[in-house]
Amino acid sequence: LICSEDFAGRESDEFSNADTAVDEGLIKKNVPKYVFAHDQIESAAYSLIPEEQRASWHFWIGKKILSSCDSEEEIERGIFLIADQLNRGKLSMKEEAERISLTELNYRAA
């Protein structure tokens, strides 16, 4: 899943790259987001992220999704995805409050 909001405030070249990937059939544009056209394409893209950076990416994605939720209802609808991303990125958590919030989120997801 690639959200168009992730491109907000960035260079138009990144949109151009996304549009090129759509033209090539690598991703599909489902407004307001982009999704990979196939699981294998997603796996190949993921393998390009150096292993030592993956946790920080997951943490960033989880925080991004959580911060985009405007209500508790939205959090509840996305709780499994949010918890999964933050759990995968927990090694990047620096603050005790972040770890406590993740524990609470995991409890809610269970």
C-alpha positions as CSV (number, residue, x, y, z in Angstrom):
1,L,0.0,0.0,0.0
2,I,1.4,3.4,-1.0
3,C,-0.7,6.4,0.1
4,S,-0.8,9.5,-2.0
5,E,-0.5,11.5,1.2
6,D,3.0,10.1,1.5
7,F,3.9,12.3,-1.5
8,A,2.4,15.5,0.0
9,G,4.8,18.4,-0.1
10,R,7.4,16.4,-2.1
11,E,8.9,17.0,-5.5
12,S,6.7,16.4,-8.5
13,D,9.4,13.9,-9.7
14,E,8.1,11.5,-7.1
15,F,4.6,11.7,-8.6
16,S,6.2,11.3,-12.0
17,N,7.9,8.1,-10.8
18,A,4.6,6.8,-9.4
19,D,2.8,7.6,-12.6
20,T,5.6,5.8,-14.6
21,A,5.1,2.8,-12.3
22,V,1.4,2.9,-13.0
23,D,2.0,3.1,-16.7
24,E,4.4,0.1,-16.5
25,G,1.7,-1.9,-14.6
26,L,3.8,-2.2,-11.4
27,I,1.3,-0.3,-9.2
28,K,-2.4,0.6,-9.6
29,K,-3.8,4.0,-8.6
30,N,-6.9,3.5,-6.4
31,V,-7.6,7.1,-5.4
32,P,-6.4,8.2,-2.8
33,K,-3.8,5.5,-2.7
34,Y,-1.5,3.4,-4.8
35,V,-1.3,-0.4,-4.4
36,F,1.1,-2.9,-5.9
37,A,-0.3,-4.7,-8.9
38,H,0.9,-8.1,-7.6
39,D,2.3,-9.7,-4.4
40,Q,5.6,-10.6,-6.2
41,I,6.1,-6.9,-7.1
42,E,5.6,-5.9,-3.6
43,S,8.0,-8.6,-2.3
44,A,10.6,-7.4,-4.8
45,A,10.2,-3.8,-3.8
46,Y,10.5,-4.8,-0.1
47,S,13.6,-6.8,-0.7
48,L,15.3,-3.6,-2.0
49,I,15.0,-2.0,1.5
50,P,18.2,-2.8,3.4
51,E,17.3,-5.1,6.3
52,E,18.8,-2.7,8.9
53,Q,16.4,0.0,7.7
54,R,13.2,-2.1,7.6
55,A,12.2,-1.5,11.3
56,S,12.4,2.2,10.9
57,W,10.3,2.1,7.7
58,H,7.6,0.0,9.5
59,F,7.7,2.3,12.5
60,W,7.3,5.4,10.2
61,I,4.5,3.7,8.3
62,G,2.6,2.8,11.5
63,K,3.0,6.3,12.9
64,K,1.8,7.8,9.6
65,I,-1.3,5.6,9.5
66,L,-2.1,6.2,13.1
67,S,-1.6,10.0,12.8
68,S,-3.9,10.1,9.8
69,C,-6.8,8.7,11.8
70,D,-9.2,11.4,12.8
71,S,-11.3,9.4,15.2
72,E,-11.3,6.4,17.5
73,E,-13.5,4.7,14.9
74,E,-10.9,5.1,12.2
75,I,-8.2,3.7,14.5
76,E,-10.5,0.7,15.3
77,R,-11.0,0.0,11.5
78,G,-7.2,0.0,10.9
79,I,-6.0,-1.3,14.2
80,F,-4.6,-4.6,12.9
81,L,-2.6,-2.8,10.2
82,I,-1.4,-0.1,12.6
83,A,-0.4,-2.6,15.3
84,D,1.4,-4.8,12.7
85,Q,3.5,-1.9,11.3
86,L,4.4,-0.6,14.8
87,N,5.2,-4.1,16.1
88,R,7.5,-4.6,13.1
89,G,9.1,-1.2,13.8
90,K,9.4,-1.5,17.6
91,L,13.2,-1.7,17.5
92,S,13.1,1.9,16.3
93,M,11.1,3.2,19.3
94,K,13.2,5.5,21.4
95,E,10.6,6.7,23.9
96,E,9.1,4.8,26.8
97,A,5.7,6.4,25.9
98,E,5.8,4.9,22.4
99,R,6.3,1.4,23.8
100,I,3.5,1.9,26.3
101,S,1.2,3.2,23.5
102,L,2.1,0.1,21.4
103,T,1.3,-2.2,24.4
104,E,-2.1,-0.5,24.7
105,L,-2.7,-0.7,21.0
106,N,-1.8,-4.4,21.0
107,Y,-4.2,-5.0,23.9
108,R,-7.0,-3.2,22.0
109,A,-6.2,-5.3,18.8
110,A,-6.4,-8.6,20.8
